[in-house]
Structures are given as C-alpha cells and as structure tokens.
Amino acid sequence: MLLFSFVLCLFQHFGLWAAISSPLSQAFFHASSTNNTISWENCGEISGRMFECGRLSVPLDYANPHDGEASLSILRLLADEDKRRGSLFTNPGGPGISGTGDYQRARSLDMMDQSGGEYDIVSWDIRGVNDTAPQVSCFDSQESADEFWAGSLWYEGVETNSSLRSSFDQDQFYSHVDAEDTRLRALWKRCEERSGKILPFVPTSQGTAANARDVARISDAIDGSGSEINYWGFSYGSVLGQYIIALFPERLGRMIVDGVVYAPIWGAEPAVEMYNHLLIDTDGAYYGFATLCAQAGPDRCALASNGSTADSILEEIRVLIQVLYDPYGDLDESLARSSSIRLYIFLRLQDPRSWPTLAHYLKSQQDLVNSQDDEEKLLPLQAVTETYDEFHSEKSLKQDTQIWQQDFYSNYWSIFCSDGPEYDGTSTRDVFDTIVEARKLSDTFGPMCLGGAHAGGYPRDRAPWAALATVKRFPTLPAAHTYVYTSLYAHWPPYMRDLVLRDGLKRSTKSRKNAFPEPTLTAGKFLVSPSLSVLVGVPQSPAGNLE
C-alpha cells in the first residue's frame, strides 16, 4: 500500500541525485567476515533443532570487488547429521521480508519437515534488509513513521463500495493526489537526511542479480566452491530463483519457485504496471477459496452453512465489506474498515494453507458486526485477535489499519526499482489512475492500492554494471531441476502458461472434496528423489478442517 517506490524514483525528478552522490571510502561498507568464510554461532533452537547464525562479506560491486563490501546476515537450521545432503537456500518474499527473523524461523522448521531433515535450511537477509548492511532507512523509529503517515490514504486504505466506479468514490479518491504527492516529497527529504550516503549505491547493490550472486557466494562458503545450489523461493523469492537459473545454469540442484512472479516482466516493465500483474490470478483463487469452503460445509469451514454455495459465501463477504465501508472515518473503532478486509483476504489467498484461518477471521468479523453490545463483542474480538496476521501487518484492535514497518517498505521499493527500467516520468496521478483501472481485473481487490501500485524506476548508472545489475534474457526452466508451485484455482495469465508449455512442464493437479487442493508431487519428494522431473504442483494441502 505504500507508494514508496515513487519516492525512490525521484533521483532525477527532483534533481537530488547530485546532492547525495558524493563518493565513499572503501571502508564505509567494511564487513566483519573475510576470506569467504562464515563464523557460525548458536542462535536458538526450535523443536529440538539448532539454529546457527553467521555473517559473510560479499563485494558491494561484483564487477569491482575491491570497491567496498556488504555484510550478509545468515541463518541456518541444521539437518540431521546422518542424512544431510547439503544446503537448501530459501527466500520468504517481499521483497524485504527478513530471512533471519521469527517468521522465517518458523517457516524453516516447516521446510525441514517437508524435506525430510536432509537439508540445512539456509536463509539470509538480502541486501538492504534487516541486519544485512548497508541498509536504507528513512525513519528513526516505528513511532516516527506512524506519525508521518497518519491520515494518509496509503496508511488508511481506499474506501469504496463501488470499486471506485461511483463519482463520489472517485472524487474522494482523487482528492488525495496533491496531498500524497507533497507527502512523498517530504518523505524523500527524510530518506536523504538519514541515508544520503547509501542511496547512490542502491541502484547497483540492491538488485536481484546481486542477490542471486550472493546465493552463489554463500553456497561456496558453506558447501564448497562451485557447489550445487538447491533453492526454494516464495513470491519475490520465485523471481530470485529465476535469476539464479539465468546466472548459474551449471550449478543448479533442485529449484522450487513457489507463488510464481514472472521474472522477465518483473524487470522489464515500468514498475507501475506490476500492480495489474499481481491481480490477474486473484479472483480465480478467491472463487476457489469459496468453492472449497462450501464443499467442506459448516463442520469444516467457519463461513459455511448447510446449503452454502461458492456464490452465497462470496455474497456474504461482499455484504460484510459493504457494511464496513467507511468513507468518513467514523466507523466504530472496534470494527475493521472495508479496505482492511480486502487487504487481509488478498494476503491470505496467496497461501491456501492459511485459508482455514481466513474463514475464521471473516466469520469473526461478521459476528462482530452483528453484536448488539460490548459484552457480545468480547468473543468475536478475541477471535479476530487470534487470527491476526502478524507477518503482513500489525493491526490495532481499536482501528484495523495498516501499521507501517518503515524499514520493510524502504527496502521493498529500493529492490523493486533497482530491477525495473529507468524512471519514465510516471506521476502520482498516473498511479491513482492505475488503481482505478485495476477494477477491470478485480472488483473486490482492484481498489486496494496495494504496494504494487507504484511509479516507474529511477535512474541508474548502468556502467560498469550492465552485465551484472540486470538480467535481460531468461532461459527456459530446466526440466530436471525445476519445480513450479501454483494453486489449482489460479487462472494463470498467458505468459505464465507459455512459460510452462514452452519448457515442457505439465501442470498436473488434483483436488479432493472437502479439502484443499493436494499436490501431485510434494516438494519433499522432489528434493530427495534423484530421478523425479515432474515439475508442476499445487500448494500442499493443510491438515485438518476449514474451521
């Protein structure tokens, strides 16, 4: 939802590039680890398995390896010693989600279980993120970020009961253009004040090509020079996986791209266009969620009742969103606004394993709306709290709004813009227009103004980075090495179908009544079998009910 990339695309637009482009000494980014080695320390355990943490220095510029260093923060969950096959690298997505934080630690255990305890699960904070240095930061605290964004459209969300079709909703929406443009200029000033010495290095040091080369460097340090790279990437991590395939075809082990974003479009089109690409599959997944809920029935899905259909469940959700429509900000503070409901559904649809929680959350919101007094609200409020999505956003019980995590967004946009084309003059008004047009792809989710609705790239000095900072040609996915995870209910856009058909991949999926889709081939079997080359599955069916 944050329009941060527009800010990072203002180098040339506001003439600030020269003011922050003073050269730095090589010692500025000096890292603690040298000689391609990692010093590991115990840093916790989970279910009897030990985590280790370490740091590795890598060149800030792989074309000029003596011109400073970045310091990568690395986490690994150790495999069973008698079973160990090597390392399985993973990126949780974003871009900008920490690879060393609590979310990844929990996911690492899940991945360890799926891979049979045969791989060390290795994750890291990609360039600019969390504990990896250098890092772009525009606020000195969460409190200062919250204060800065208070009242902003990008903070509160877009309220509409017409998918921005009514003149009232459109007028309300466009009335924010000038204020948000002014706010973004003020944001840029903050970024320059706090990170001015770092920003000139962002275009060349935080792109996905550099992150892919870091994977190879970490693999060299852990498993030996030129070692086979095994990788499992989610969402943005699927882009990183495609970059690894493009840059290191001779080193591929097992590659899993999960929640696929198409890398050739990611790096080739103006960043503002990515918003629409992110919405192409959404309504298909949304209908799939409702279909499975209806099939599961009231004993297994919190939203279902006897005789429910997919259409009736979606209609109930539509009514809930209408009731929570809050154009003037005067809704009861115990209730979520309609924009928050849309965002929550969208984020959950990306992971079918979370659909039981999504159903429970929506039912709790319905119960909260129907409560007659404060006493009746207690149980629904507790249920909402239990289903609160700690990873994607922090939510206040008094007002269910997006709370900015400032470092995540600054890194999100710096990576996104580093990969994209040069700044093309896209304005804040153009971004608003893109959000309005997105209703053609999805009535429900088009008006979210999710973070993907952002302006084009910012200028970068391509030389001597031309061969390193970007990847222009992506090879076909190698059949013996790549496994593509997708949802049974996702309606793939033509370019993704072409990717699968071009590479001879079979999109073979199954579904089972009263349950989520099941994979024809689990990730674990793909990782441990030396002969499997079946490549396309669906997210693993979660155990239990849709309750």
C-alpha positions in Angstrom: 0.0 0.0 0.0 2.9 2.3 0.5 3.8 4.4 -2.6 7.5 4.2 -1.6 8.9 3.4 -5.0 7.7 6.7 -6.3 10.0 8.3 -3.7 12.9 6.1 -4.7 12.3 7.1 -8.3 12.8 10.8 -7.5 16.5 11.0 -8.0 16.2 12.7 -11.3 12.7 14.0 -11.0 13.6 16.4 -8.1 17.2 16.9 -9.0 18.5 15.3 -5.9 21.0 12.8 -7.4 23.9 15.2 -7.4 23.3 16.2 -3.8 23.8 12.7 -2.5 26.3 11.2 -4.9 29.5 12.0 -3.1 31.9 9.1 -3.1 32.5 7.0 0.0 35.7 5.4 1.2 36.1 1.6 0.7 35.9 1.2 4.5 32.4 2.6 4.6 30.8 -0.8 4.0 33.5 -2.9 5.6 32.2 -6.2 6.8 33.2 -8.4 9.7 33.8 -11.6 7.7 36.6 -12.1 5.3 38.2 -14.8 3.0 34.8 -16.3 2.0 34.3 -17.9 5.4 31.4 -17.8 7.9 31.9 -18.0 11.6 28.8 -19.7 13.0 27.3 -19.2 16.4 24.3 -21.0 18.0 21.3 -18.6 18.0 18.3 -20.6 19.3 16.5 -23.8 18.7 13.1 -25.0 17.6 11.5 -28.4 18.2 14.9 -29.8 19.2 16.7 -28.5 16.1 19.5 -25.9 16.4 19.7 -22.6 14.6 23.1 -21.1 13.7 23.8 -17.5 12.7 26.7 -16.0 10.9 27.9 -13.2 8.6 29.6 -13.2 5.2 31.2 -10.3 3.4 30.5 -10.0 -0.3 31.5 -7.4 -2.8 29.3 -4.4 -3.0 30.0 -4.4 -6.7 30.8 -7.8 -8.2 32.4 -6.0 -11.2 34.7 -4.1 -8.9 35.2 -6.4 -5.9 37.6 -4.1 -4.2 35.3 -1.2 -4.1 33.7 -1.9 -0.7 31.8 -4.7 0.9 28.3 -5.7 2.0 27.8 -7.8 5.1 25.2 -10.5 4.8 23.3 -11.8 7.9 22.7 -15.6 7.5 20.6 -18.1 9.4 20.6 -21.9 9.0 18.6 -24.7 10.6 20.7 -27.8 10.8 19.7 -31.0 9.1 20.0 -34.5 10.7 23.8 -35.1 10.6 23.4 -38.7 9.3 21.0 -37.6 6.5 22.5 -34.3 5.3 22.5 -33.8 1.5 23.6 -30.2 1.5 22.0 -26.8 1.8 18.6 -25.7 0.7 18.6 -21.9 0.3 15.3 -20.0 0.7 13.9 -16.5 0.4 10.5 -15.7 2.1 9.5 -13.0 -0.4 8.6 -9.3 -0.2 11.0 -8.3 -1.3 12.1 -7.1 2.0 10.9 -9.8 4.5 13.7 -10.8 6.8 15.3 -14.1 6.2 16.6 -14.3 9.8 13.5 -13.2 11.8 10.8 -15.1 13.7 8.7 -15.7 10.6 11.5 -17.4 8.7 12.5 -19.4 11.7 9.0 -20.9 11.9 8.9 -21.5 8.1 12.4 -23.1 8.2 11.0 -25.8 10.5 8.2 -26.4 8.2 10.6 -26.7 5.2 12.8 -29.0 7.3 9.9 -31.3 7.9 8.9 -31.3 4.2 12.4 -32.1 3.0 12.8 -35.0 5.4 15.5 -33.4 7.6 18.0 -33.9 4.8 19.0 -30.3 4.0 20.3 -27.5 6.1 17.6 -24.7 5.6 19.7 -21.6 4.8 18.1 -18.2 4.7 19.6 -14.7 4.9 18.7 -11.0 4.9 19.0 -9.9 1.3 20.8 -6.7 0.5 19.4 -3.7 2.4 17.2 -5.8 4.6 17.1 -6.1 8.4 20.6 -7.0 9.7 22.4 -7.0 6.4 24.5 -3.9 5.7 24.2 -1.4 4.1 20.6 -0.6 4.8 18.3 2.1 3.6 16.3 3.7 6.4 14.1 6.8 6.3 12.8 6.9 9.9 14.5 6.6 13.2 11.6 4.7 14.8 8.3 3.0 14.2 6.6 5.8 16.1 8.0 8.5 13.8 6.9 6.5 10.7 3.4 6.1 12.1 3.2 9.9 12.9 4.4 10.7 9.4 1.8 8.5 7.6 -1.1 9.3 9.9 -4.1 10.4 7.8 -2.5 9.3 4.6 -4.6 7.4 2.0 -1.7 4.8 1.8 -1.9 4.3 5.6 -5.7 4.1 5.9 -6.5 2.3 2.7 -9.0 3.1 -0.1 -12.6 3.0 1.0 -15.1 2.3 -1.8 -18.4 0.5 -2.1 -18.5 0.7 -5.9 -15.0 -0.5 -6.9 -14.3 3.2 -7.5 -17.0 3.4 -10.1 -19.2 5.9 -8.4 -18.4 9.6 -8.9 -18.4 10.1 -5.1 -15.8 7.4 -4.5 -13.7 8.6 -7.4 -13.8 12.2 -6.2 -12.9 11.1 -2.7 -10.0 9.0 -4.0 -8.5 11.6 -6.4 -8.8 14.4 -3.7 -5.7 12.8 -2.1 -3.4 13.2 -5.1 -1.9 16.6 -4.2 -1.5 15.8 -0.5 0.1 12.4 -1.2 2.5 14.0 -3.7 3.5 16.6 -1.1 3.9 13.8 1.5 6.1 11.8 -0.8 8.4 14.8 -1.4 8.7 15.2 2.3 9.4 11.5 2.7 12.2 11.8 0.2 13.8 14.6 2.3 13.7 12.2 5.3 15.4 9.4 3.3 18.1 11.8 2.1 18.8 13.0 5.6 19.1 9.5 7.1 20.5 7.5 4.2 22.0 10.0 1.8 25.4 8.3 1.8 23.9 5.0 1.0 21.3 5.9 -1.6 23.7 6.3 -4.6 24.7 2.6 -4.1 21.1 1.3 -4.0 20.6 1.0 -7.8 23.7 -1.1 -8.2 23.9 -3.0 -5.0 20.3 -4.0 -4.1 19.1 -5.5 -7.3 18.0 -9.1 -7.6 21.1 -10.0 -9.8 23.3 -9.0 -6.9 21.2 -11.1 -4.5 21.5 -14.1 -6.8 25.3 -13.8 -6.9 25.2 -13.6 -3.1 23.5 -17.0 -3.1 26.3 -18.5 -5.1 28.9 -16.9 -2.7 27.1 -18.2 0.4 26.9 -21.7 -1.3 30.7 -21.5 -2.0 31.3 -20.7 1.7 29.1 -23.4 3.1 29.3 -26.3 0.7 32.5 -25.6 -1.3 33.5 -23.7 -4.4 31.2 -24.3 -7.3 28.8 -26.4 -5.3 25.3 -27.3 -6.4 22.7 -24.8 -5.5 19.3 -26.0 -4.1 16.8 -23.3 -3.7 13.1 -22.7 -2.7 11.8 -19.2 -3.2 8.3 -17.8 -2.4 6.7 -14.9 -4.3 9.6 -12.4 -4.8 11.7 -15.4 -3.9 10.5 -17.0 -7.1 11.9 -14.1 -9.1 15.2 -14.5 -7.3 15.1 -18.2 -8.2 14.7 -17.4 -11.9 17.7 -15.1 -11.7 19.7 -17.9 -10.2 18.7 -20.2 -13.0 19.7 -17.5 -15.5 23.0 -16.7 -14.0 24.2 -20.1 -12.8 22.7 -22.8 -15.0 25.7 -25.0 -14.5 25.2 -25.1 -10.7 21.5 -26.0 -10.4 20.5 -28.6 -8.0 16.8 -28.6 -7.1 15.0 -25.3 -7.7 11.5 -24.7 -6.4 9.6 -21.5 -7.4 6.5 -21.1 -5.3 3.8 -18.4 -5.8 5.4 -17.5 -9.1 6.1 -14.0 -10.2 7.3 -13.9 -13.8 10.8 -12.5 -13.8 11.0 -11.2 -17.4 8.1 -8.9 -16.7 9.3 -8.1 -13.2 12.5 -6.5 -14.6 11.3 -5.2 -18.0 8.1 -3.3 -17.5 7.6 0.1 -15.7 7.0 -0.7 -12.0 3.6 0.9 -12.0 2.4 -1.9 -14.4 3.2 -4.6 -11.9 0.1 -3.8 -9.9 -2.2 -5.2 -12.5 0.0 -8.3 -13.0 -0.3 -9.0 -9.3 -4.1 -9.1 -9.6 -4.5 -11.4 -12.6 -5.0 -14.6 -10.7 -6.7 -13.2 -7.6 -10.4 -13.7 -8.5 -9.7 -17.3 -9.5 -8.1 -18.0 -6.2 -10.9 -16.2 -4.3 -13.6 -18.3 -6.0 -11.5 -21.4 -5.3 -11.5 -20.5 -1.6 -15.3 -20.1 -1.5 -15.8 -23.3 -3.5 -13.8 -25.4 -1.1 -15.4 -23.7 1.9 -18.9 -24.6 0.5 -17.7 -28.2 -0.2 -16.3 -28.6 3.3 -19.6 -27.5 4.9 -20.2 -25.9 8.3 -18.3 -28.6 10.2 -15.1 -27.7 8.5 -15.4 -24.1 7.3 -16.4 -21.3 9.6 -18.1 -19.4 6.8 -20.2 -22.2 5.5 -23.7 -23.2 6.5 -26.0 -26.1 5.3 -26.7 -25.5 1.6 -23.9 -22.9 1.1 -22.5 -22.4 -2.4 -19.4 -20.6 -3.5 -21.6 -17.7 -4.8 -23.6 -17.5 -1.5 -20.3 -17.3 0.5 -18.9 -14.6 -1.7 -22.1 -12.7 -1.4 -21.9 -12.8 2.4 -18.4 -11.5 2.2 -19.5 -8.7 -0.2 -22.2 -7.6 2.2 -19.6 -7.6 5.1 -17.4 -5.3 3.0 -20.3 -3.0 2.2 -21.3 -2.8 5.9 -17.7 -1.8 6.8 -17.5 0.9 4.1 -16.2 3.9 6.0 -15.6 6.9 3.7 -15.5 9.5 6.5 -13.5 7.6 9.1 -16.4 7.5 11.7 -16.9 3.7 11.9 -17.0 2.1 15.4 -13.3 1.8 16.4 -13.8 -1.9 17.3 -14.6 -2.7 13.6 -12.3 -3.2 10.7 -12.7 -0.9 7.7 -13.6 -2.4 4.3 -10.1 -1.6 3.0 -8.6 -3.7 5.7 -10.9 -6.7 5.0 -9.9 -6.6 1.3 -6.2 -6.5 2.1 -6.5 -9.3 4.6 -8.3 -11.6 2.1 -5.8 -10.8 -0.6 -2.8 -11.6 1.6 -4.3 -14.8 2.8 -5.3 -16.0 -0.7 -1.6 -16.3 -1.6 -1.2 -19.2 0.8 -4.0 -21.9 0.7 -2.7 -23.3 3.9 -4.0 -20.2 5.7 -7.5 -20.5 4.2 -8.9 -22.0 7.4 -7.7 -19.0 9.4 -9.1 -16.7 6.7 -12.6 -18.3 7.0 -12.4 -18.0 10.8 -11.3 -14.3 10.6 -14.2 -13.4 8.2 -16.7 -15.2 10.4 -15.4 -13.4 13.4 -15.8 -10.1 11.6 -19.4 -11.0 10.7 -20.1 -11.8 14.3 -18.6 -8.6 15.5 -20.7 -6.6 13.1 -23.8 -8.4 14.3 -23.0 -7.9 18.0 -25.6 -5.8 19.9 -23.5 -4.6 22.8 -19.9 -4.6 24.2 -20.4 -7.9 26.0 -21.4 -9.6 22.8 -18.3 -8.2 21.1 -15.9 -9.9 23.5 -15.8 -13.3 21.9 -15.6 -12.0 18.3 -12.9 -9.6 19.3 -10.9 -12.4 20.8 -11.4 -14.5 17.7 -10.2 -11.6 15.5 -7.1 -11.3 17.7 -6.3 -15.0 17.3 -6.5 -14.8 13.5 -4.5 -11.5 13.4 -1.9 -11.7 10.7 1.4 -10.8 12.4 3.5 -11.3 9.4 2.0 -9.0 6.8 0.8 -6.2 9.0 0.3 -5.2 12.6 -3.3 -4.4 13.3 -4.8 -2.3 16.1 -7.9 -3.7 17.8 -9.3 -0.2 18.0 -8.9 0.5 14.3 -7.8 -2.2 12.0 -5.4 -0.3 9.8 -2.1 -1.0 8.3 0.8 0.0 10.5 3.9 1.0 8.6 7.1 -1.1 9.2 9.3 1.5 7.7 12.4 -0.5 7.0 10.5 -3.2 5.2 8.9 -0.7 2.7 12.1 1.2 2.1 13.8 -2.0 1.1 10.8 -3.3 -0.9 10.9 -0.3 -3.2 14.7 0.0 -3.4 14.9 -3.6 -4.7 11.9 -3.3 -6.9 13.1 -0.1 -8.6 16.7 -1.4 -8.9 15.4 -4.2 -11.1 13.0 -2.1 -13.1 13.5 0.1 -16.1 14.6 3.7 -15.9 12.2 6.3 -14.5 9.7 7.2 -17.2 8.0 10.3 -15.8 5.2 8.4 -14.1 3.4 10.8 -11.7 1.4 10.3 -8.6 -1.7 11.0 -10.6 -0.7 8.2 -13.0 -0.5 5.8 -10.1 -4.0 6.8 -8.9 -5.3 6.1 -12.5 -3.7 2.7 -12.4 -5.6 1.8 -9.2 -8.9 2.9 -10.7 -8.2 0.9 -13.9 -7.4 -2.2 -11.8 -11.1 -2.7 -11.1 -11.3 -4.3 -14.6 -9.2 -7.2 -13.3 -10.9 -7.5 -9.9 -13.9 -5.6 -8.5 -13.0 -6.7 -5.0 -9.3 -6.3 -5.0 -8.5 -3.8 -7.7 -9.1 -0.7 -5.5 -6.8 -1.9 -2.7 -3.8 0.3 -3.8 -1.5 -2.4 -2.6 2.2 -1.8 -2.6 2.5 -2.9 -6.2 0.8 0.3 -7.4 3.9 2.4 -7.7 5.7 4.6 -10.1 8.4 3.7 -12.5 12.1 3.0 -12.0 14.7 5.6 -11.1 17.8 6.5 -13.0 20.8 4.2 -12.5 24.4 4.3 -13.8 24.5 1.1 -15.8 28.2 1.1 -16.4 30.1 -0.9 -15.3 27.0 -2.8 -14.1 25.4 -3.5 -17.4 26.3 -7.2 -17.3 25.7 -7.6 -13.6 22.9 -5.3 -12.3 20.2 -6.6 -14.6 19.2 -9.8 -16.3 17.6 -9.3 -19.7 17.3 -12.9 -21.0 15.8 -15.7 -19.0 16.4 -19.3 -20.3 13.7 -22.0 -20.3 13.3 -23.7 -17.0 15.5 -26.8 -16.9 13.1 -29.8 -16.7 15.3 -31.9 -14.4 15.9 -29.2 -11.9 12.8 -27.0 -11.5 9.5 -27.5 -9.7 6.8 -24.8 -10.1 4.3 -24.5 -7.3 0.9 -22.9 -8.2 -2.6 -23.0 -6.9 -5.2 -25.3 -8.6 -7.6 -22.4 -8.7 -5.1 -19.8 -10.0 -6.0 -18.6 -13.6 -2.6 -18.2 -15.0 -2.1 -15.3 -17.4 -1.0 -16.2 -20.9 2.7 -15.5 -20.4 2.8 -18.0 -17.4 1.0 -20.6 -19.5 3.5 -20.0 -22.2 6.4 -20.5 -19.7 5.0 -23.9 -18.6 4.2 -25.1 -22.2 7.5 -23.8 -23.6 9.5 -25.7 -21.1 7.5 -28.9 -21.5 6.1 -28.7 -18.0 2.9 -30.4 -17.2 0.5 -28.6 -14.9 -0.9 -31.7 -13.3 -3.1 -31.0 -10.3 -5.7 -32.8 -8.2 -8.3 -31.7 -5.7 -10.2 -33.6 -3.1 -13.7 -32.9 -2.0 -14.0 -31.3 1.5 -10.3 -30.4 1.5 -7.8 -28.0 0.0 -6.0 -28.9 -3.3 -3.4 -31.5 -2.9 -0.1 -31.6 -4.8 0.6 -34.4 -7.3 4.2 -34.2 -6.2 5.3 -32.8 -2.8 8.3 -30.5 -2.5 9.9 -33.0 -0.2 9.8 -35.8 -2.7 11.1 -33.6 -5.4 14.0 -32.5 -3.2 15.1 -36.0 -2.2 14.5 -38.1 -5.3 17.4 -38.2 -7.8 15.2 -39.0 -10.8 12.0 -37.0 -10.5 11.4 -34.4 -13.2 7.7 -33.8 -12.8 7.6 -30.0 -12.3 4.3 -28.5 -11.5 2.2 -29.0 -8.4 -0.1 -27.0 -6.1 0.5 -25.9 -2.5 0.5 -28.7 -0.1 -2.9 -29.4 1.5 -3.1 -28.3 5.1 -4.1 -30.9 7.7 -7.4 -30.5 9.4 -10.5 -28.6 8.7 -11.5 -25.3 7.3 -12.6 -24.2 10.8 
